[in-house]
Amino acid sequence: MTTTAAPATAPFRFFDVHVVRSRRLSPSMVRITFGGERLAELASGGRDQRFKLFLPQPHQDRPVFDDTGDGWYPAWRRRIRPSAR
């Protein structure tokens, strides 16, 4: 039996994405398809997976992160943060 190794992934990664298309499924639900240069690196490791979508503040054109390394979360909590969904 041949096994395939799972891709190496970091616990937290940041990806810049853009909206490729959107489709209204009902009055209160929209399916949004995202694209991005590095999305092939986004890997699922199992059933209990999630991601956060960070949205910019109204005066920003993109969310601002001073630190995207291992200490990003405490730094993110100390500043005016982008909305997360």
C-alpha positions in Angstrom: 0.0 0.0 0.0 1.3 3.4 -0.9 0.8 6.4 1.3 1.0 10.0 0.5 2.4 12.5 3.0 0.2 15.4 3.9 1.5 18.8 2.8 3.5 20.7 5.4 1.4 23.5 6.8 2.0 26.2 9.4 -0.6 26.6 12.1 -1.5 30.1 11.0 -1.0 31.6 7.5 -2.1 34.8 5.9 -3.4 34.9 2.3 -4.4 37.9 0.3 -7.6 37.1 -1.6 -10.0 38.8 -3.9 -13.6 38.1 -4.8 -13.8 36.1 -8.1 -17.6 35.9 -8.1 -20.6 36.0 -5.9 -24.0 34.4 -6.2 -27.1 35.2 -4.1 -28.5 31.9 -2.9 -31.4 33.3 -0.9 -32.4 36.8 0.4 -30.0 36.3 3.4 -27.3 34.1 2.0 -24.6 34.8 -0.6 -22.0 32.3 -1.9 -18.7 34.2 -2.4 -15.8 32.6 -4.3 -12.3 33.9 -3.5 -9.1 33.7 -5.5 -5.5 34.5 -4.7 -2.0 33.7 -5.8 -1.1 31.5 -2.9 -4.4 29.8 -2.2 -2.9 26.5 -3.4 -0.9 26.6 -0.2 -4.1 26.6 1.9 -4.4 23.0 3.1 -7.1 21.2 5.0 -5.9 18.8 7.7 -9.2 17.2 8.6 -12.8 17.8 9.4 -12.6 20.5 12.1 -11.1 23.2 9.9 -11.9 26.9 9.8 -10.5 30.1 8.5 -11.0 33.8 9.4 -11.8 36.4 6.9 -10.3 39.8 7.9 -12.1 42.8 6.5 -10.6 46.3 6.4 -11.9 49.2 8.5 -13.9 51.7 6.5 -10.9 54.0 6.0 -8.6 51.2 4.8 -8.2 49.5 1.4 -7.0 46.3 3.1 -6.7 45.0 6.7 -3.5 46.2 8.5 -1.3 43.7 10.2 2.0 44.9 11.6 3.0 41.3 12.6 2.1 38.2 10.7 4.6 36.0 12.5 4.0 33.7 15.5 3.1 36.7 17.7 0.5 38.1 15.4 -2.5 37.5 17.7 -1.4 39.5 20.8 -0.3 42.3 18.5 -3.6 42.2 16.6 -5.6 42.5 19.9 -3.6 45.6 21.0 -4.6 47.8 18.1 -7.7 48.9 16.1 -8.4 45.6 14.5 -9.9 44.7 11.1 -13.3 43.0 11.4 -13.1 39.2 11.4 -15.7 36.8 10.2 
